Amino acid sequence: MGSFSIWHWVIILAVVLLLFGAGKIPRLMGDVAKGINAFKKGLKDDSGDETAAKSIDATKEKDATPT
């Protein structure tokens, strides 16, 4: 009672194909994959920016100390 039968999934697939068409689904999935790759790249860039920012802050602190 809590799970869907194969007929439920067939009907859902048919409705999705009718709404989006068979040609749009691969393009949509390609766009999702590009988005995920851009997100991962952004995470890598952010971690590199934090490291650079910390080193810049450390340099500023070292230069600001009176001698």
PyMOL commands that place a pseudoatom at each C-alpha (Angstrom):
pseudoatom trace, name=CA, resn=MET, resi=1, chain=A, elem=C, hetatm=0, pos=[0.000, 0.000, 0.000]
pseudoatom trace, name=CA, resn=GLY, resi=2, chain=A, elem=C, hetatm=0, pos=[2.913, 2.353, 0.665]
pseudoatom trace, name=CA, resn=SER, resi=3, chain=A, elem=C, hetatm=0, pos=[4.808, 1.693, -2.562]
pseudoatom trace, name=CA, resn=PHE, resi=4, chain=A, elem=C, hetatm=0, pos=[3.949, 2.339, -6.185]
pseudoatom trace, name=CA, resn=SER, resi=5, chain=A, elem=C, hetatm=0, pos=[3.327, -0.495, -8.592]
pseudoatom trace, name=CA, resn=ILE, resi=6, chain=A, elem=C, hetatm=0, pos=[4.843, -0.659, -12.064]
pseudoatom trace, name=CA, resn=TRP, resi=7, chain=A, elem=C, hetatm=0, pos=[1.632, 0.762, -13.554]
pseudoatom trace, name=CA, resn=HIS, resi=8, chain=A, elem=C, hetatm=0, pos=[1.912, 3.897, -11.444]
pseudoatom trace, name=CA, resn=TRP, resi=9, chain=A, elem=C, hetatm=0, pos=[5.438, 4.496, -12.782]
pseudoatom trace, name=CA, resn=VAL, resi=10, chain=A, elem=C, hetatm=0, pos=[4.333, 3.845, -16.377]
pseudoatom trace, name=CA, resn=ILE, resi=11, chain=A, elem=C, hetatm=0, pos=[1.546, 6.411, -16.062]
pseudoatom trace, name=CA, resn=ILE, resi=12, chain=A, elem=C, hetatm=0, pos=[3.891, 8.974, -14.487]
pseudoatom trace, name=CA, resn=LEU, resi=13, chain=A, elem=C, hetatm=0, pos=[6.449, 8.419, -17.263]
pseudoatom trace, name=CA, resn=ALA, resi=14, chain=A, elem=C, hetatm=0, pos=[3.757, 8.831, -19.926]
pseudoatom trace, name=CA, resn=VAL, resi=15, chain=A, elem=C, hetatm=0, pos=[2.557, 12.097, -18.375]
pseudoatom trace, name=CA, resn=VAL, resi=16, chain=A, elem=C, hetatm=0, pos=[6.125, 13.443, -18.176]
pseudoatom trace, name=CA, resn=LEU, resi=17, chain=A, elem=C, hetatm=0, pos=[6.756, 12.532, -21.806]
pseudoatom trace, name=CA, resn=LEU, resi=18, chain=A, elem=C, hetatm=0, pos=[3.522, 14.231, -22.854]
pseudoatom trace, name=CA, resn=LEU, resi=19, chain=A, elem=C, hetatm=0, pos=[4.344, 17.395, -20.933]
pseudoatom trace, name=CA, resn=PHE, resi=20, chain=A, elem=C, hetatm=0, pos=[8.000, 17.780, -21.869]
pseudoatom trace, name=CA, resn=GLY, resi=21, chain=A, elem=C, hetatm=0, pos=[8.353, 15.763, -25.052]
pseudoatom trace, name=CA, resn=ALA, resi=22, chain=A, elem=C, hetatm=0, pos=[11.009, 13.160, -25.735]
pseudoatom trace, name=CA, resn=GLY, resi=23, chain=A, elem=C, hetatm=0, pos=[13.538, 15.663, -27.110]
pseudoatom trace, name=CA, resn=LYS, resi=24, chain=A, elem=C, hetatm=0, pos=[13.503, 18.095, -24.207]
pseudoatom trace, name=CA, resn=ILE, resi=25, chain=A, elem=C, hetatm=0, pos=[14.338, 15.586, -21.464]
pseudoatom trace, name=CA, resn=PRO, resi=26, chain=A, elem=C, hetatm=0, pos=[17.955, 14.927, -22.609]
pseudoatom trace, name=CA, resn=ARG, resi=27, chain=A, elem=C, hetatm=0, pos=[18.570, 18.681, -22.912]
pseudoatom trace, name=CA, resn=LEU, resi=28, chain=A, elem=C, hetatm=0, pos=[17.110, 19.199, -19.447]
pseudoatom trace, name=CA, resn=MET, resi=29, chain=A, elem=C, hetatm=0, pos=[19.361, 16.507, -17.976]
pseudoatom trace, name=CA, resn=GLY, resi=30, chain=A, elem=C, hetatm=0, pos=[22.373, 18.041, -19.746]
pseudoatom trace, name=CA, resn=ASP, resi=31, chain=A, elem=C, hetatm=0, pos=[21.545, 21.407, -18.185]
pseudoatom trace, name=CA, resn=VAL, resi=32, chain=A, elem=C, hetatm=0, pos=[21.283, 19.779, -14.757]
pseudoatom trace, name=CA, resn=ALA, resi=33, chain=A, elem=C, hetatm=0, pos=[24.708, 18.160, -15.238]
pseudoatom trace, name=CA, resn=LYS, resi=34, chain=A, elem=C, hetatm=0, pos=[26.231, 21.509, -16.283]
pseudoatom trace, name=CA, resn=GLY, resi=35, chain=A, elem=C, hetatm=0, pos=[24.733, 23.108, -13.195]
pseudoatom trace, name=CA, resn=ILE, resi=36, chain=A, elem=C, hetatm=0, pos=[26.191, 20.457, -10.916]
pseudoatom trace, name=CA, resn=ASN, resi=37, chain=A, elem=C, hetatm=0, pos=[29.632, 20.852, -12.522]
pseudoatom trace, name=CA, resn=ALA, resi=38, chain=A, elem=C, hetatm=0, pos=[29.458, 24.642, -12.141]
pseudoatom trace, name=CA, resn=PHE, resi=39, chain=A, elem=C, hetatm=0, pos=[28.479, 24.216, -8.489]
pseudoatom trace, name=CA, resn=LYS, resi=40, chain=A, elem=C, hetatm=0, pos=[31.429, 21.888, -7.832]
pseudoatom trace, name=CA, resn=LYS, resi=41, chain=A, elem=C, hetatm=0, pos=[33.791, 24.303, -9.595]
pseudoatom trace, name=CA, resn=GLY, resi=42, chain=A, elem=C, hetatm=0, pos=[32.423, 27.146, -7.498]
pseudoatom trace, name=CA, resn=LEU, resi=43, chain=A, elem=C, hetatm=0, pos=[33.076, 25.196, -4.311]
pseudoatom trace, name=CA, resn=LYS, resi=44, chain=A, elem=C, hetatm=0, pos=[36.680, 24.576, -5.382]
pseudoatom trace, name=CA, resn=ASP, resi=45, chain=A, elem=C, hetatm=0, pos=[37.148, 28.254, -6.234]
pseudoatom trace, name=CA, resn=ASP, resi=46, chain=A, elem=C, hetatm=0, pos=[35.683, 29.370, -2.905]
pseudoatom trace, name=CA, resn=SER, resi=47, chain=A, elem=C, hetatm=0, pos=[38.039, 27.177, -0.890]
pseudoatom trace, name=CA, resn=GLY, resi=48, chain=A, elem=C, hetatm=0, pos=[40.994, 28.541, -2.859]
pseudoatom trace, name=CA, resn=ASP, resi=49, chain=A, elem=C, hetatm=0, pos=[39.792, 32.109, -2.293]
pseudoatom trace, name=CA, resn=GLU, resi=50, chain=A, elem=C, hetatm=0, pos=[39.595, 31.515, 1.459]
pseudoatom trace, name=CA, resn=THR, resi=51, chain=A, elem=C, hetatm=0, pos=[43.201, 30.310, 1.532]
pseudoatom trace, name=CA, resn=ALA, resi=52, chain=A, elem=C, hetatm=0, pos=[44.330, 33.343, -0.453]
pseudoatom trace, name=CA, resn=ALA, resi=53, chain=A, elem=C, hetatm=0, pos=[42.311, 35.681, 1.776]
pseudoatom trace, name=CA, resn=LYS, resi=54, chain=A, elem=C, hetatm=0, pos=[43.857, 34.212, 4.931]
pseudoatom trace, name=CA, resn=SER, resi=55, chain=A, elem=C, hetatm=0, pos=[47.370, 34.670, 3.581]
pseudoatom trace, name=CA, resn=ILE, resi=56, chain=A, elem=C, hetatm=0, pos=[46.569, 38.276, 2.591]
pseudoatom trace, name=CA, resn=ASP, resi=57, chain=A, elem=C, hetatm=0, pos=[45.160, 38.970, 6.073]
pseudoatom trace, name=CA, resn=ALA, resi=58, chain=A, elem=C, hetatm=0, pos=[48.252, 37.465, 7.696]
pseudoatom trace, name=CA, resn=THR, resi=59, chain=A, elem=C, hetatm=0, pos=[50.480, 39.663, 5.533]
pseudoatom trace, name=CA, resn=LYS, resi=60, chain=A, elem=C, hetatm=0, pos=[48.479, 42.772, 6.460]
pseudoatom trace, name=CA, resn=GLU, resi=61, chain=A, elem=C, hetatm=0, pos=[48.721, 41.937, 10.177]
pseudoatom trace, name=CA, resn=LYS, resi=62, chain=A, elem=C, hetatm=0, pos=[52.454, 41.388, 9.917]
pseudoatom trace, name=CA, resn=ASP, resi=63, chain=A, elem=C, hetatm=0, pos=[52.895, 44.718, 8.106]
pseudoatom trace, name=CA, resn=ALA, resi=64, chain=A, elem=C, hetatm=0, pos=[50.667, 46.572, 10.608]
pseudoatom trace, name=CA, resn=THR, resi=65, chain=A, elem=C, hetatm=0, pos=[52.684, 45.617, 13.686]
pseudoatom trace, name=CA, resn=PRO, resi=66, chain=A, elem=C, hetatm=0, pos=[54.857, 48.491, 14.874]
pseudoatom trace, name=CA, resn=THR, resi=67, chain=A, elem=C, hetatm=0, pos=[58.596, 47.865, 14.955]
for i in range(1, 67): cmd.bond("trace and resi %d" % i, "trace and resi %d" % (i + 1))
show_as sticks, trace
zoom trace
